[in-house]
Amino acid sequence: MMPLRRWFSDHGLPAWYSWLAVVGLTVLSNLLTLVVVLNLSDNAVENERIARETAAAEAQAAAERSRRGLCTVIKTQEEVFSTPSSPTGLKAREAWHDLGNIFRCEG
């Protein structure tokens, strides 16, 4: 602090300007830190939102692929029992058909 006070005195300025300079630079430094932290925080929140949306889209796509695979199995089993030769076969065909309706299998 003394060199700063001396510098102000040598340049014909009051010594208390050194305190003003120290406090002013401290406040300015804190404000700059706050701006940087808020900007980084906003970026982190945005990146998290994008990651969450991407993960949700990937999960939805995986679920749809699984549903289509299940529908393929259901439709194939329905075809196996398309001409049932027993009451059990008829029940099996109806059960596979109902399962297809539950999973919204087309065709």
C-alpha positions, 0 to 999 in steps of 0.5 A: 500500500505504501508504494501506491500512496507514495506514487499518488503523493509524487504525482500531486494527488491526495494519499487517500486516492490509493485507498480508492484505487485499491477498493475500486480494483477489488470491486472491479475484480469481483464484478468481473469474476461474477460475470465470468462465473455466471457465463460459465454457469449458463453454458453448463446449464445449456450443455446439460439441457442439450445432453438431456434432450439427446439422451431422451431422444436416443432412449425414445428411438431405442424403445421404438426399435424394441417395440418394432422387434416385439411386433415382428415376433407377435405378427409371426406368432399370429401367422403361426396360429392363423389356421388353428387346429385346436381350441388351444391354438385358437386361444393362442392366436387370439392372445397374440392378436391382443398382445399386438393390439396392446403394443399397437402393432400395425398390419 
